[in-house]
């Protein structure tokens, strides 16, 4: 049965147990400032469970603990949610927001580690990846929470949203640096369009609605599908208490974007937004891969190309263009530049539908237009490359990229530490097992968890 489910085979083959290993082998030299945890989340159904959609697999977090040049441990743990034991999302009383896969992302905010899935409450974890339980911010979170919150690097505030296929379609939240929700608002004009990610700038919040929207006839367990009748739009909302009543929506070309690279106000006050985007055929290929249907591509990101939108609010216009012909996903950056104009962006490359490209870690120079690729090798798929600033950094790309490689030939995985400026390999940490290809993760420095005493 799993042979028809590409998300349960190859790089995506689930692991069947939880493990812990210590004193990992390191090749090269780990920079001593890498003292913390690299955490990665993934969909990993329990043995004997075959989900109908990749996103329906139970969440499993993999962690690698680095300290002052040593790789102290690797461990993996399922997120112990009611859904892991089969609890349904829909009940007689409506959705159970605690019945989460918790398998999309894992972040730290206010000293808490949170495993995220956009249709549910977050789940708190210990620094050793044991599950604490659902976290609703003291009852102030009234909706699901996006898996892509944005932490403002200047204020430490966490901006996020909850979306629903039913009214209210979109609710916006701001959480202070200590982890308390201080503002929430329902966003007028939003629709049932799938809103997976969004952006913040210094002065605005940017929402994206694509052609993928609620579809009750979709029976994969994820009730969304492409609709030519659903308008693609960008919503620009001023930050602040009164922002929701002043949101403006701008029509854009058909498409769907899952992940934002960044957004900012340029020197003319225009909003610049970038991120990998698929067209109708690209979405069809990806969706069929996600559910194991005929007509799928060999990769879920085969037609995912970076697109740029420039929104001139004074003129009421949007200029948009595809800025690169390489199929990429999982964009990242030095998050000190989140919401501000950035020169460098990173992503993971995939083979496109014609086989062009291949697996690699990509660096873009937005000033010169240059593109550099660190090829990881045949049958080796890297994870989302997480940027960690170097000690005493003075340039935007002074730092490291951390990526976990799934190696099918060796049935193994390694943590690669790359120099973010030139993409040269600095160190390799050999892991005790092959880590399945997953979705998102974070670097959690030790001082981020200091408030918890861990």
Secondary structure, 3 states (H helix, E strand, C coil): CHHHCHHHCHHHCCCCCCEEEECCCEEECCCCCCCEEEEEEEECCCCCCCCCCHHHCCEEEEEEEEECCEEEEEEEEECCCHHHHCCCCEECCEECCCCCCCCCEEEEECCEEEEECCCCCEEEECCCCCEEEEECCCCCCCCCCCCCCEECCCCCCEEEEEECCCCCCEEEEEECCCCCEEEEEECCCCCCECCCCEEECCCEEEEEECCEEECCCCCCCCCEEECCCCCCEEEEEECCCCCHHHCEEEECCCCEECCCCEEEECCCCCEEEEEEEECHHHHHHHHHHHHCCCCCCCCCCCCCEEEEEEEECCCCEEEEEECCCCCEEEEECCHHHCCCCCCEEEEEECCCCCCCCCCEEEEEECCCCCEEEEECCCCEEECCCEEEECCCCCCCCCEEEEEEEEECCCCEEEEEEEECCCCCEEEEEECCCCCCCCCCEEEEEHHHHHHHCC
